[in-house]
Amino acid sequence: MTYLEPTMINARPTRRFTQFALVAFVGLGALSQARPALAQAARDPQAEQFVQTRAQRVITVLADKNQSIAQKKTTFHTAIDQLADVPKITNFVLGKYARTITPDQRTRFATAFRVYAENVYQNRIDDYHGEKLTVTGSTVRKPGDVIVNTTISGGQVGQPLPVSWRVLGGGSSWKVVDVQFKGVWLAITQQQDFVSTIDNAGGNIDVLIAQLQRDGQRSVARK
């Protein structure tokens, strides 16, 4: 199995968080529950350059064999902050429960969510072998909202894989807010899983937090 293939860590809803290791911080957020509709519009070279630079940086960090684990963890954390809008992601994946979560729960969820996410991909460092991201075009949905199309090739990837990135911002300030892989927008899928977990727990957000904490601890134990 290559690192770009879907995997299942367990049978619980958080399994989909491992579907796309390249994205590194799963989900990668979104601003609405509707899948982005691709309108015909001009390309945005600034958005394209952002994805080319920052997404490739994440891949490069994961594949770097010259850094210690501690150094790589720090570099990886920074690379994700530069690529994705982490606070927006954290709020989005909670869905309707983002309106009712307490400040204490939000703090614990944000910590557990990020620790689990980063550990998942750091545990699969050996799966990265010099893959390359290439931008193939982009579509401006509206000013400041762009879908950037790319392919991933090289390394363990047999045939180039198409991946689309939704980015928000403008000028030199952009952030990825969702990623489409094999026809699936991952943030939306992640939100559905998390909301389902909380719904099944009678609206108790602490159940999801505890689940992420357990999964994060297991990931650390496997290192």
Secondary structure, DSSP 8 states (H G I E B T S, - for coil): --TTS---S-SSGGGGGGS-GGGSSTT---SSSS----------HHHHHHHHHHHHHHHHHHH--SS-HHHHHHHHHHHHHHHB-HHHHHHHTTGGGGGT--HHHHHHHHHHHHHHHHHHHHTTGGG-S--EEEEEEEEEEETTEEEEEEEEEETTEEEEEEEEEEEEEETTEEEEEEEEETTEEHHHHHHHHHHHHHHHTTT-HHHHHHHHHHHHHHHHHT-
